Amino acid sequence: TLMIRDWWMCMIISVMFEFLEYSLEHQLPNFSECWWDHWIMDVILCNGLGIYCGMKTLSWLSLKTYKWQGLWNIPTYKGKMKRIVFQFTPYSWVKFEWKPASSLRRWLAVCGIIFVFLLAELNTFYLKFVLWMPPEHYLVLLRLVFFVNVGGVAMREIYDFMDDPKFHKKLGQQAWLVAAITATEFLIVVKYDPYTLTLSLPFYITQCWILGIILVLTWTAWRFFIRDITLRYKEIRRQKQEHRHEKDKCLSNGDGHSALLDEPNGNKLRERKL
């Protein structure tokens, strides 16, 4: 939540990961859980509470006054300690407004962000399984802490690149680094345990994913192509009707009946009346 700064995207990632656990439980045994463990413990309690606390933290960060000064310029020890603690807070604050349905570019970018997040979360479980690493191993926690710090900077670079492409013409280095790390972790899993990844999905799982992909592609085509063409056609038709109505009104003969006359005949009629 501190990285994405959007309630809806965090909830979509949370729910999508549970669907991934359902789909991949034939590959990783620890994905096989009870329904209440998926939706009550994970989505509602753990992820829901985490997202709520994250949004409250975002509200506090957006209201906080960011005024930085040198540590040795602060006269009191209390102020120095407070300055040291605030060193781990952002230098400035920007509220993220992703607006995925505003354009095709932003929609594809948001889908890419969700995909990379889900892949990074899957890498956590697959790396533990492939490298025979217990969940309480210190490297598991260090990796997550590393991803939070690096991912926060990368997400800001991605948002700046999407929000103002004229000023930010290239994607930031940190974003490319996170993408490269995520891809490298996936390649490690592929290299050291290809057998697990090649276990075929059950037929009903494959059908569900194909149906979901078709629905997403259909909505994308309707929202950014068919809908825009329809709205453009209606706007052109409305403008033509208004133009025709104004022309008929200008060429009206005064008794309520429109006279569709050309310009010379209209001038002769006015002269005759005068």
Disulfide bonds with the S-S distance in Angstrom:
none
